[in-house]
Amino acid sequence: MKKKLEIKELLFNACSEFIEHRFQVIQHTINEIQTSLTSETKSSAGDKHETGRAMLQLEREKAGHQLAEIQKTKELLSKIDISNSTKKISLGSVVYTAQANYFIGISAGELKVENDKFYAISSSTPIGKLLMSKMVGDVVKFRELSFEIQKVI
């Protein structure tokens, strides 16, 4: 059981690091935009100045939306109980199939744990929706592929 929990914990931690890195990058971007906005001085080319400020405002707004998305993703990640193990696939499950291995949590792309590749996916992605509530032995059809669920942790 320790090995199973260890894999879940490693995947969960990798997702946490992924989100924290994205948070830091966006926070840095927001700080740079804020610095640019406050240091921008009015020049003789007034229209050019105003256009520059407007573009910086739009960039700040876009970064703010990205920050809000990251906060939502952090909240979702905090709801995952990696000590919970069920037969049915749910949030926090590690799923092994003949096609690929998945960690149901947040969309964080490909993760490697102990020489195995996992795809960290959200339960709201198309493949995530198909996998939810399935069990070992169930066959999932995704696009042109059919694959069997071999193991759920």
Phi and psi restraints in degrees (value plus and minus 20) as a CYANA .aco file:
   2 LYS   PHI     -79.8   -39.8
   2 LYS   PSI     -61.6   -21.6
   3 LYS   PHI     -81.2   -41.2
   3 LYS   PSI     -63.9   -23.9
   4 LYS   PHI     -81.2   -41.2
   4 LYS   PSI     -67.0   -27.0
   5 LEU   PHI     -85.9   -45.9
   5 LEU   PSI     -55.8   -15.8
   6 GLU   PHI     -83.0   -43.0
   6 GLU   PSI     -63.0   -23.0
   7 ILE   PHI     -83.4   -43.4
   7 ILE   PSI     -65.6   -25.6
   8 LYS   PHI     -79.5   -39.5
   8 LYS   PSI     -64.4   -24.4
   9 GLU   PHI     -84.2   -44.2
   9 GLU   PSI     -62.4   -22.4
  10 LEU   PHI     -83.2   -43.2
  10 LEU   PSI     -62.5   -22.5
  11 LEU   PHI     -86.3   -46.3
  11 LEU   PSI     -62.9   -22.9
  12 PHE   PHI     -81.0   -41.0
  12 PHE   PSI     -65.1   -25.1
  13 ASN   PHI     -84.4   -44.4
  13 ASN   PSI     -58.0   -18.0
  14 ALA   PHI     -83.7   -43.7
  14 ALA   PSI     -59.8   -19.8
  15 CYS   PHI     -85.8   -45.8
  15 CYS   PSI     -60.5   -20.5
  16 SER   PHI     -81.8   -41.8
  16 SER   PSI     -63.3   -23.3
  17 GLU   PHI     -84.7   -44.7
  17 GLU   PSI     -59.8   -19.8
  18 PHE   PHI     -79.1   -39.1
  18 PHE   PSI     -68.8   -28.8
  19 ILE   PHI     -86.6   -46.6
  19 ILE   PSI     -61.0   -21.0
  20 GLU   PHI     -83.7   -43.7
  20 GLU   PSI     -60.4   -20.4
  21 HIS   PHI     -82.9   -42.9
  21 HIS   PSI     -66.1   -26.1
  22 ARG   PHI     -80.8   -40.8
  22 ARG   PSI     -60.1   -20.1
  23 PHE   PHI     -81.0   -41.0
  23 PHE   PSI     -66.3   -26.3
  24 GLN   PHI     -82.5   -42.5
  24 GLN   PSI     -62.3   -22.3
  25 VAL   PHI     -82.6   -42.6
  25 VAL   PSI     -65.8   -25.8
  26 ILE   PHI     -89.3   -49.3
  26 ILE   PSI     -58.4   -18.4
  27 GLN   PHI     -82.1   -42.1
  27 GLN   PSI     -60.5   -20.5
  28 HIS   PHI     -83.1   -43.1
  28 HIS   PSI     -63.3   -23.3
  29 THR   PHI     -80.7   -40.7
  29 THR   PSI     -64.7   -24.7
  30 ILE   PHI     -81.9   -41.9
  30 ILE   PSI     -62.7   -22.7
  31 ASN   PHI     -83.5   -43.5
  31 ASN   PSI     -61.0   -21.0
  32 GLU   PHI     -84.0   -44.0
  32 GLU   PSI     -62.4   -22.4
  33 ILE   PHI     -83.3   -43.3
  33 ILE   PSI     -63.8   -23.8
  34 GLN   PHI     -81.7   -41.7
  34 GLN   PSI     -61.2   -21.2
  35 THR   PHI     -82.9   -42.9
  35 THR   PSI     -63.2   -23.2
  36 SER   PHI     -83.5   -43.5
  36 SER   PSI     -60.4   -20.4
  37 LEU   PHI     -84.8   -44.8
  37 LEU   PSI     -61.9   -21.9
  38 THR   PHI     -97.4   -57.4
  38 THR   PSI     -46.2    -6.2
  39 SER   PHI    -109.9   -69.9
  39 SER   PSI     -32.2     7.8
  40 GLU   PHI     -88.4   -48.4
  40 GLU   PSI     103.1   143.1
  41 THR   PHI    -128.1   -88.1
  41 THR   PSI     133.5   173.5
  42 LYS   PHI     -87.5   -47.5
  42 LYS   PSI     107.4   147.4
  43 SER   PHI    -128.9   -88.9
  43 SER   PSI     158.0   198.0
  44 SER   PHI     -88.7   -48.7
  44 SER   PSI     -42.2    -2.2
  45 ALA   PHI    -111.4   -71.4
  45 ALA   PSI      57.3    97.3
  46 GLY   PHI     -76.1   -36.1
  46 GLY   PSI     -64.6   -24.6
  47 ASP   PHI     -82.8   -42.8
  47 ASP   PSI     -60.8   -20.8
  48 LYS   PHI     -82.9   -42.9
  48 LYS   PSI     -61.9   -21.9
  49 HIS   PHI     -81.2   -41.2
  49 HIS   PSI     -68.8   -28.8
  50 GLU   PHI     -82.6   -42.6
  50 GLU   PSI     -59.8   -19.8
  51 THR   PHI     -83.4   -43.4
  51 THR   PSI     -63.5   -23.5
  52 GLY   PHI     -80.5   -40.5
  52 GLY   PSI     -64.0   -24.0
  53 ARG   PHI     -84.9   -44.9
  53 ARG   PSI     -61.6   -21.6
  54 ALA   PHI     -82.3   -42.3
  54 ALA   PSI     -60.4   -20.4
  55 MET   PHI     -86.4   -46.4
  55 MET   PSI     -59.1   -19.1
  56 LEU   PHI     -84.7   -44.7
  56 LEU   PSI     -58.5   -18.5
  57 GLN   PHI     -81.6   -41.6
  57 GLN   PSI     -62.6   -22.6
  58 LEU   PHI     -83.6   -43.6
  58 LEU   PSI     -61.5   -21.5
  59 GLU   PHI     -83.1   -43.1
  59 GLU   PSI     -61.0   -21.0
  60 ARG   PHI     -84.1   -44.1
  60 ARG   PSI     -61.1   -21.1
  61 GLU   PHI     -83.0   -43.0
  61 GLU   PSI     -63.9   -23.9
  62 LYS   PHI     -81.4   -41.4
  62 LYS   PSI     -64.9   -24.9
  63 ALA   PHI     -84.2   -44.2
  63 ALA   PSI     -56.2   -16.2
  64 GLY   PHI     -82.6   -42.6
  64 GLY   PSI     -59.9   -19.9
  65 HIS   PHI     -85.4   -45.4
  65 HIS   PSI     -61.6   -21.6
  66 GLN   PHI     -83.4   -43.4
  66 GLN   PSI     -59.6   -19.6
  67 LEU   PHI     -83.0   -43.0
  67 LEU   PSI     -61.5   -21.5
  68 ALA   PHI     -83.2   -43.2
  68 ALA   PSI     -59.8   -19.8
  69 GLU   PHI     -83.2   -43.2
  69 GLU   PSI     -60.7   -20.7
  70 ILE   PHI     -85.2   -45.2
  70 ILE   PSI     -58.3   -18.3
  71 GLN   PHI     -82.2   -42.2
  71 GLN   PSI     -61.8   -21.8
  72 LYS   PHI     -82.5   -42.5
  72 LYS   PSI     -62.0   -22.0
  73 THR   PHI     -85.8   -45.8
  73 THR   PSI     -58.9   -18.9
  74 LYS   PHI     -81.4   -41.4
  74 LYS   PSI     -62.1   -22.1
  75 GLU   PHI     -81.9   -41.9
  75 GLU   PSI     -64.2   -24.2
  76 LEU   PHI     -81.1   -41.1
  76 LEU   PSI     -64.9   -24.9
  77 LEU   PHI     -81.9   -41.9
  77 LEU   PSI     -57.4   -17.4
  78 SER   PHI     -87.8   -47.8
  78 SER   PSI     -38.9     1.1
  79 LYS   PHI    -104.4   -64.4
  79 LYS   PSI     -29.4    10.6
  80 ILE   PHI     -99.0   -59.0
  80 ILE   PSI     106.5   146.5
  81 ASP   PHI    -125.1   -85.1
  81 ASP   PSI      81.2   121.2
  82 ILE   PHI     -94.5   -54.5
  82 ILE   PSI     -34.0     6.0
  83 SER   PHI     -98.9   -58.9
  83 SER   PSI     -35.1     4.9
  84 ASN   PHI     -99.8   -59.8
  84 ASN   PSI     109.5   149.5
  85 SER   PHI    -151.0  -111.0
  85 SER   PSI     100.8   140.8
  86 THR   PHI    -144.0  -104.0
  86 THR   PSI     143.2   183.2
  87 LYS   PHI     -96.2   -56.2
  87 LYS   PSI     -51.5   -11.5
  88 LYS   PHI    -109.1   -69.1
  88 LYS   PSI     122.6   162.6
  89 ILE   PHI     -88.9   -48.9
  89 ILE   PSI     110.3   150.3
  90 SER   PHI    -166.0  -126.0
  90 SER   PSI    -197.3  -157.3
  91 LEU   PHI     -78.0   -38.0
  91 LEU   PSI     106.0   146.0
  92 GLY   PHI      76.2   116.2
  92 GLY   PSI     -22.8    17.2
  93 SER   PHI     -95.4   -55.4
  93 SER   PSI     127.2   167.2
  94 VAL   PHI    -125.9   -85.9
  94 VAL   PSI     104.7   144.7
  95 VAL   PHI    -139.2   -99.2
  95 VAL   PSI     106.5   146.5
  96 TYR   PHI    -127.1   -87.1
  96 TYR   PSI     108.6   148.6
  97 THR   PHI    -150.7  -110.7
  97 THR   PSI     150.6   190.6
  98 ALA   PHI     -87.7   -47.7
  98 ALA   PSI     -46.2    -6.2
  99 GLN   PHI    -105.0   -65.0
  99 GLN   PSI     -67.9   -27.9
 100 ALA   PHI    -183.0  -143.0
 100 ALA   PSI     148.7   188.7
 101 ASN   PHI    -131.7   -91.7
 101 ASN   PSI     123.7   163.7
 102 TYR   PHI    -151.5  -111.5
 102 TYR   PSI     129.4   169.4
 103 PHE   PHI    -138.3   -98.3
 103 PHE   PSI      97.3   137.3
 104 ILE   PHI    -106.5   -66.5
 104 ILE   PSI      89.6   129.6
 105 GLY   PHI    -185.2  -145.2
 105 GLY   PSI    -108.2   -68.2
 106 ILE   PHI    -147.1  -107.1
 106 ILE   PSI     139.5   179.5
 107 SER   PHI     -98.4   -58.4
 107 SER   PSI      86.0   126.0
 108 ALA   PHI    -151.3  -111.3
 108 ALA   PSI     -11.8    28.2
 109 GLY   PHI      60.0   100.0
 109 GLY   PSI    -175.7  -135.7
 110 GLU   PHI    -102.5   -62.5
 110 GLU   PSI     112.0   152.0
 111 LEU   PHI    -146.7  -106.7
 111 LEU   PSI     125.7   165.7
 112 LYS   PHI    -134.4   -94.4
 112 LYS   PSI     110.1   150.1
 113 VAL   PHI    -155.4  -115.4
 113 VAL   PSI     101.0   141.0
 114 GLU   PHI      27.5    67.5
 114 GLU   PSI      32.3    72.3
 115 ASN   PHI      47.4    87.4
 115 ASN   PSI     -14.8    25.2
 116 ASP   PHI    -125.0   -85.0
 116 ASP   PSI     123.8   163.8
 117 LYS   PHI    -117.2   -77.2
 117 LYS   PSI     115.6   155.6
 118 PHE   PHI    -149.0  -109.0
 118 PHE   PSI     129.8   169.8
 119 TYR   PHI    -130.2   -90.2
 119 TYR   PSI      96.3   136.3
 120 ALA   PHI    -101.2   -61.2
 120 ALA   PSI      94.8   134.8
 121 ILE   PHI    -147.5  -107.5
 121 ILE   PSI     134.6   174.6
 122 SER   PHI    -103.7   -63.7
 122 SER   PSI     131.7   171.7
 123 SER   PHI     -89.8   -49.8
 123 SER   PSI     -31.2     8.8
 124 SER   PHI    -115.7   -75.7
 124 SER   PSI     -21.0    19.0
 125 THR   PHI     -95.9   -55.9
 125 THR   PSI     140.7   180.7
 126 PRO   PHI     -75.2   -35.2
 126 PRO   PSI     -66.3   -26.3
 127 ILE   PHI     -89.7   -49.7
 127 ILE   PSI     -55.9   -15.9
 128 GLY   PHI     -81.4   -41.4
 128 GLY   PSI     -63.4   -23.4
 129 LYS   PHI     -81.8   -41.8
 129 LYS   PSI     -59.1   -19.1
 130 LEU   PHI     -87.2   -47.2
 130 LEU   PSI     -56.5   -16.5
 131 LEU   PHI     -97.4   -57.4
 131 LEU   PSI     -51.8   -11.8
 132 MET   PHI     -74.2   -34.2
 132 MET   PSI     114.8   154.8
 133 SER   PHI      49.9    89.9
 133 SER   PSI     -14.6    25.4
 134 LYS   PHI    -101.4   -61.4
 134 LYS   PSI     147.1   187.1
 135 MET   PHI    -152.9  -112.9
 135 MET   PSI     150.4   190.4
 136 VAL   PHI     -76.0   -36.0
 136 VAL   PSI     113.6   153.6
 137 GLY   PHI      77.2   117.2
 137 GLY   PSI     -40.6    -0.6
 138 ASP   PHI     -88.4   -48.4
 138 ASP   PSI     125.9   165.9
 139 VAL   PHI    -125.6   -85.6
 139 VAL   PSI     112.0   152.0
 140 VAL   PHI    -132.0   -92.0
 140 VAL   PSI     113.1   153.1
 141 LYS   PHI    -126.7   -86.7
 141 LYS   PSI      99.6   139.6
 142 PHE   PHI    -152.3  -112.3
 142 PHE   PSI      98.7   138.7
 143 ARG   PHI      35.4    75.4
 143 ARG   PSI    -139.0   -99.0
 144 GLU   PHI    -115.3   -75.3
 144 GLU   PSI     -19.6    20.4
 145 LEU   PHI    -125.1   -85.1
 145 LEU   PSI     126.4   166.4
 146 SER   PHI    -142.8  -102.8
 146 SER   PSI     112.8   152.8
 147 PHE   PHI    -164.7  -124.7
 147 PHE   PSI     131.3   171.3
 148 GLU   PHI    -117.7   -77.7
 148 GLU   PSI     121.4   161.4
 149 ILE   PHI     -99.8   -59.8
 149 ILE   PSI     100.2   140.2
 150 GLN   PHI    -115.8   -75.8
 150 GLN   PSI     -52.3   -12.3
 151 LYS   PHI    -177.8  -137.8
 151 LYS   PSI     121.2   161.2
 152 VAL   PHI    -149.7  -109.7
 152 VAL   PSI     107.3   147.3
